[in-house]
Amino acid sequence: MKIYSVEKPDLPPWEMPDRFRTQIVYFMTLPGTDEVPQLPPGDYWIRLEDARRWLDELVVQVVSPLDAEVKAEIELSDEQEGWLQWLVDHQIQHLRTI
């Protein structure tokens, strides 16, 4: 899959394995929170401050879809770490997947 910067359309896309389609939701900021706009399908907002924190900690915290009280930390894969670094290096928050 390819991930494009909506804010910087001239930037070449970042490529991730197809399985990342189910993982990107771990990183997204929900629309309507922290001034994140409603986005069309396939678009995601990743706050830069979150991306920096995940890179520093090398983990992302996920919430169980069955019980919001149950949370787990998942270690970043090398692919996820590279993608987050791309976001931070280019100051990207609004993404589109294809």
N, C-alpha and C positions, 0 to 999 in steps of 0.2 A: 504494500500500500504506500501511497505517497501522501505526505503532509505538506501543505502549502501555507505560507504566511499570508493572511488576508491583508495585513498592514503593509507588507513589503512584497508586492507581487513579482518584482524582478528577482527576488532571491530564489535560487534553485530549491526545489522541494527536498525534504528529508525523507529517505526511504526507510520503512519499517516492515517487518514480516506481517503477513496477513493476520496472524493471531493478535496483533496489537489492536485491531478493531474492537475487541472485547475488553482490552486493558485500558484504553485511553480514558474511559469513564472514571477510573481510579484517580485521575489527575485533574479532571475538569472542575471548574468553579461553576456552581449551579446558576442558571439564569435567574435574575431577580435578586441575587445577593451581591453585596459590595459593588453596586452599580453595574453589574454585568447585564448587558442587554439580552433580550430574547434572540435566539439565533436560529437560523434555518437548519434543517436536518443536515448532518455532515459537518457542521461548524462547531467548534469548541473554544472555550475561553479557559486559559491556564494562567492564573495570576503569577507574575514574575516573582513576587515574594515567596510564593509557595514553591516554585521551581528551584529557587535558590536554597530554601530550607531543605528540600528533598535531596539536593546535591550535597549539601553539608552533612546531612544525617545518613545518606545513602539508603534510606528506607522511605516508603510511603505508607500512610495509615489508611486502611480500608475498613468500611463498615459492612457488617453482614446484611445481605438483602432480606434475611429472615428475622433479624432482631437488631434494631438500631443501637442497642446497648452493647452488643458484641463487636469489638474492634480488634484488628490485628495489624501488625506491622509486617510489610513484605519488603524484603531486600530488593533493591533495584538491580535489574539485569544490566549487563554492559550496554545493550541496545537502548534501554530506557535512560540510562545515565548519559549516553551520547546524545540522545534526543533532547533531554532536558538541558544539556550544555549548549546545544544549538539554539534552543529558545532563549537562554540567558545571554549568550554571546550576541545574538541579533535583536534582543529586546522585543521578543514576540509574545503576544498574549492571545491574539485571535487567529485560530487555525481553521483550515478546511481540509478534509480528508477525501481522497479519491482512490 
